[in-house]
């Protein structure tokens, strides 16, 4: 069975709740844990023999990574800024320059984020044979850092860079070294953080930033992720559909499922009449399909569940 391409990480055990700053800054308000709801999720997990889990940005907010849609604390609630569009990145060297300048500044912090108790719990379920497959919409590599291997990164991974011309992949850290060599005297201070390694810079700060080209063919470089307005690779979509067909239950963790690339698999699971449980603070696009909906912090609830 095909595994997801992996970055090279060594799993690390961290404080099971993540940083207190992250919880206060990027996790939306939610009610305290309800023991009865915990028992319901426990029963749901115990009944499954081939559990497929779909995760979204809400699983990583407790690691200090902001998301887009969370009420009051997501990017859309905090600012009027919107993420970069695929077509704009591909067409405009100026937009690529702005993107990479901001990403260069944000990379040291973004790449240092570590998995929280939710990531670690899902990895442990895999090792125990409970989790059949994990599909993440996140591009932060935290599931890989936590040790997950039966994993599909639906939208790619920020830790890889892709040449738009020849397709060669390189590690993102190697590009950071090239950025530093080209911009030895360039300095910029971020004016706020955004999801996916982005920060806010002024146009004046960006203007003199130098962006390297592909070392192999000289083509433009792009993070190996699916930007807004782009589509997920068809082979990857087909692969996940096969995993849904093989599963006997679906657990959604930290996703509102507003993006169709993830929502389509819930539609497929519903058509197959699979039981669906959703753990997410706030409403989702698929609440009507769920037999169980839980509005709690992922890193608080998941470690309480005994997988066997």
BELLIN-V616908 format. One record per residue. RES is the residue in one letter. PHI is phi in degrees with one decimal (none if undefined). NEAR is the number of other ideal C-beta (glycine too) atoms within 12 Angstrom. D_CENTER is the distance of its C-alpha to the mean C-alpha in whole Angstrom. Layout:
<<RES & PHI & NEAR & D_CENTER> <RES & PHI & NEAR & D_CENTER>>
This chain:
<<X & none & 13 & 23> <X & -71.2 & 17 & 20> <X & -101.2 & 17 & 17> <X & -68.7 & 28 & 14> <X & -58.1 & 22 & 15> <X & -113.6 & 24 & 14> <X & -83.7 & 30 & 14> <X & -94.9 & 15 & 17> <X & -137.0 & 28 & 16> <X & -107.3 & 13 & 18> <X & -57.4 & 24 & 17> <X & -129.9 & 20 & 18> <X & -85.8 & 19 & 19> <X & -123.1 & 25 & 19> <X & -54.4 & 21 & 20> <X & -65.7 & 26 & 19> <X & -106.7 & 25 & 18> <X & 74.2 & 34 & 16> <X & -81.1 & 24 & 18> <X & -65.4 & 15 & 20> <X & -62.8 & 17 & 19> <X & -62.1 & 28 & 16> <X & -60.8 & 27 & 17> <X & -71.4 & 18 & 19> <X & -92.3 & 24 & 18> <X & -118.1 & 40 & 14> <X & -100.9 & 41 & 15> <X & -68.7 & 31 & 17> <X & -61.0 & 17 & 20> <X & -152.1 & 29 & 21> <X & -72.2 & 15 & 24> <X & -65.9 & 13 & 25> <X & -57.9 & 24 & 24> <X & -102.2 & 19 & 27> <X & -54.9 & 13 & 28> <X & -69.3 & 12 & 29> <X & -67.4 & 26 & 26> <X & -60.1 & 24 & 25> <X & -64.2 & 19 & 27> <X & -63.8 & 25 & 26> <X & -66.4 & 40 & 23> <X & -57.6 & 23 & 25> <X & -63.6 & 19 & 27> <X & -59.0 & 33 & 24> <X & -68.1 & 36 & 23> <X & -64.1 & 18 & 26> <X & -75.0 & 22 & 27> <X & -87.9 & 32 & 25> <X & -109.4 & 17 & 25> <X & -136.7 & 23 & 23> <X & -81.8 & 41 & 19> <X & -106.5 & 43 & 16> <X & -114.1 & 52 & 13> <X & -115.7 & 51 & 10> <X & -113.3 & 49 & 7> <X & -134.1 & 48 & 6> <X & -59.0 & 46 & 5> <X & -64.8 & 49 & 9> <X & -79.6 & 49 & 8> <X & -106.4 & 46 & 7> <X & -62.4 & 47 & 10> <X & -76.6 & 49 & 12> <X & -97.1 & 45 & 11> <X & 98.2 & 32 & 12> <X & -101.8 & 45 & 9> <X & -69.6 & 42 & 10> <X & -115.8 & 46 & 9> <X & -92.1 & 33 & 11> <X & -109.1 & 34 & 13> <X & -58.7 & 36 & 14> <X & -61.3 & 23 & 18> <X & 75.4 & 20 & 20> <X & -120.7 & 31 & 17> <X & -73.5 & 31 & 14> <X & -55.7 & 28 & 15> <X & -65.9 & 22 & 17> <X & -81.7 & 18 & 19> <X & -88.1 & 23 & 20> <X & -141.8 & 19 & 20> <X & -98.5 & 8 & 22> <X & -77.9 & 22 & 19> <X & -130.0 & 18 & 17> <X & -67.9 & 32 & 14> <X & -66.3 & 31 & 16> <X & -97.2 & 17 & 17> <X & -57.2 & 25 & 17> <X & -63.3 & 14 & 21> <X & -68.3 & 21 & 22> <X & -62.4 & 31 & 20> <X & -69.3 & 22 & 22> <X & -82.9 & 15 & 25> <X & -121.2 & 16 & 26> <X & -65.7 & 20 & 26> <X & -65.8 & 18 & 26> <X & -68.8 & 24 & 23> <X & -63.6 & 30 & 22> <X & -61.0 & 30 & 24> <X & -63.7 & 29 & 22> <X & -59.9 & 38 & 19> <X & -70.5 & 40 & 19> <X & -62.5 & 34 & 21> <X & -67.3 & 38 & 19> <X & -68.6 & 42 & 16> <X & -60.5 & 41 & 19> <X & -68.6 & 34 & 20> <X & -81.1 & 36 & 16> <X & -59.8 & 34 & 15> <X & -55.7 & 19 & 17> <X & -73.7 & 24 & 15> <X & -60.8 & 37 & 12> <X & -72.0 & 30 & 13> <X & -89.6 & 22 & 15> <X & -60.5 & 38 & 12> <X & -120.7 & 34 & 13> <X & -62.8 & 41 & 11> <X & -101.7 & 45 & 13> <X & -63.9 & 34 & 15> <X & -68.2 & 47 & 13> <X & -59.2 & 48 & 11> <X & -66.9 & 34 & 15> <X & -65.3 & 41 & 16> <X & -63.5 & 47 & 14> <X & -63.4 & 37 & 15> <X & -67.5 & 28 & 19> <X & -62.2 & 35 & 19> <X & -62.9 & 29 & 18> <X & -62.5 & 19 & 21> <X & -85.6 & 17 & 23> <X & 84.3 & 15 & 23> <X & -82.8 & 32 & 22> <X & -86.6 & 41 & 18> <X & -79.2 & 32 & 19> <X & -154.9 & 41 & 16> <X & -120.6 & 43 & 12> <X & -116.0 & 47 & 10> <X & -113.4 & 46 & 6> <X & -88.1 & 45 & 5> <X & -83.9 & 51 & 1> <X & -118.0 & 38 & 4> <X & -93.3 & 47 & 5> <X & 66.7 & 44 & 7> <X & -69.8 & 48 & 8> <X & -67.1 & 49 & 9> <X & -65.3 & 37 & 11> <X & -60.3 & 34 & 12> <X & -77.8 & 41 & 13> <X & 108.2 & 28 & 15> <X & -67.2 & 38 & 14> <X & -124.4 & 26 & 15> <X & -82.8 & 33 & 16> <X & -138.6 & 41 & 12> <X & -117.9 & 43 & 11> <X & -90.1 & 37 & 8> <X & -56.7 & 37 & 9> <X & -105.7 & 40 & 8> <X & 89.1 & 35 & 9> <X & -148.2 & 38 & 8> <X & -66.8 & 39 & 9> <X & -81.8 & 38 & 12> <X & -123.7 & 32 & 14> <X & -123.1 & 39 & 16> <X & -123.0 & 33 & 18> <X & -82.9 & 24 & 22> <X & -72.6 & 26 & 22> <X & -97.4 & 16 & 26> <X & -99.2 & 17 & 26> <X & 82.0 & 17 & 22> <X & -66.0 & 22 & 23> <X & -103.5 & 26 & 19> <X & -137.6 & 27 & 20> <X & -66.1 & 26 & 18> <X & -61.7 & 37 & 16> <X & -64.4 & 24 & 18> <X & -63.4 & 21 & 21> <X & -67.6 & 34 & 21> <X & -59.6 & 29 & 21> <X & -64.3 & 19 & 24> <X & -68.6 & 24 & 25> <X & -57.5 & 30 & 24> <X & -62.8 & 21 & 26> <X & -67.7 & 15 & 29> <X & -78.1 & 21 & 30> <X & -124.1 & 24 & 29> <X & -60.7 & 11 & 31> <X & -105.1 & 11 & 33> <X & -81.9 & 24 & 30> <X & -135.0 & 15 & 29> <X & -156.5 & 27 & 26> <X & -110.7 & 15 & 25> <X & -69.6 & 25 & 22> <X & -108.6 & 20 & 23> <X & 136.7 & 20 & 20> <X & -113.2 & 33 & 16> <X & -133.6 & 33 & 13> <X & -63.7 & 43 & 9> <X & 61.2 & 40 & 8> <X & 79.9 & 39 & 11> <X & -87.3 & 37 & 14> <X & -135.1 & 32 & 17> <X & -101.2 & 26 & 20> <X & -128.7 & 31 & 23> <X & -84.3 & 19 & 26> <X & -62.6 & 17 & 28> <X & -63.3 & 14 & 30> <X & -66.1 & 23 & 28> <X & -77.6 & 29 & 26> <X & -54.5 & 15 & 30> <X & -98.2 & 18 & 31> <X & -73.8 & 31 & 27> <X & -100.1 & 22 & 28> <X & -113.8 & 31 & 25> <X & -73.8 & 28 & 26> <X & -102.3 & 26 & 26> <X & -57.3 & 24 & 26> <X & -69.2 & 18 & 28> <X & -90.4 & 17 & 29> <X & -126.3 & 14 & 30> <X & 84.8 & 14 & 29> <X & -78.7 & 22 & 27> <X & -72.7 & 27 & 24> <X & -105.8 & 39 & 21> <X & -141.6 & 36 & 17> <X & -60.1 & 43 & 14> <X & -80.4 & 30 & 13> <X & -135.5 & 37 & 10> <X & -91.1 & 33 & 11> <X & -73.0 & 32 & 12> <X & -59.3 & 22 & 14> <X & 92.4 & 17 & 17> <X & -95.3 & 25 & 16> <X & -121.4 & 19 & 16> <X & -75.7 & 28 & 14> <X & -50.8 & 21 & 17> <X & -62.1 & 11 & 19> <X & -62.4 & 12 & 20> <X & -67.3 & 25 & 16> <X & -61.1 & 24 & 17> <X & -61.7 & 18 & 20> <X & -61.3 & 26 & 19> <X & -68.1 & 38 & 16> <X & -58.6 & 28 & 19> <X & -64.2 & 21 & 21> <X & -66.8 & 36 & 19> <X & -64.1 & 34 & 19> <X & -62.2 & 21 & 23> <X & -84.2 & 23 & 23> <X & -79.1 & 33 & 22> <X & -116.3 & 25 & 24> <X & -165.5 & 35 & 21> <X & -122.9 & 49 & 18> <X & -118.4 & 51 & 16> <X & -97.5 & 46 & 13> <X & -127.3 & 51 & 11> <X & 70.2 & 51 & 10> <X & -141.7 & 44 & 10> <X & -83.8 & 35 & 13> <X & 59.3 & 39 & 13> <X & -73.1 & 26 & 14> <X & -84.7 & 32 & 13> <X & -64.1 & 19 & 15> <X & -60.2 & 34 & 13> <X & -95.2 & 40 & 12> <X & -61.0 & 28 & 15> <X & -59.8 & 26 & 17> <X & -75.8 & 44 & 17> <X & -70.0 & 41 & 18> <X & -60.3 & 22 & 21> <X & -65.7 & 29 & 21> <X & -66.3 & 38 & 21> <X & -64.1 & 24 & 23> <X & -62.8 & 16 & 26> <X & -81.4 & 22 & 26> <X & 64.7 & 14 & 27> <X & -78.9 & 34 & 24> <X & -67.5 & 29 & 24> <X & -126.7 & 41 & 20> <X & -115.9 & 38 & 19> <X & -126.8 & 44 & 17> <X & -112.0 & 46 & 16> <X & -161.4 & 44 & 14> <X & -76.3 & 39 & 16> <X & 100.5 & 35 & 18> <X & -68.7 & 20 & 19> <X & -127.6 & 32 & 17> <X & -71.1 & 26 & 18> <X & -118.8 & 35 & 19> <X & -57.3 & 25 & 21> <X & -68.3 & 15 & 24> <X & -94.7 & 27 & 23> <X & -88.2 & 30 & 22> <X & -84.3 & 26 & 25> <X & -148.7 & 33 & 23> <X & -124.5 & 28 & 21> <X & -126.6 & 40 & 20> <X & -106.7 & 30 & 19> <X & -135.3 & 36 & 18> <X & -69.8 & 40 & 16> <X & -59.7 & 49 & 14> <X & -75.3 & 43 & 15> <X & -88.1 & 33 & 19> <X & -84.0 & 42 & 19> <X & -57.8 & 43 & 17> <X & -65.1 & 30 & 20> <X & -82.3 & 26 & 23> <X & -92.3 & 38 & 22> <X & -86.2 & 18 & 25> <X & -73.0 & 29 & 23> <X & -134.6 & 17 & 27>>
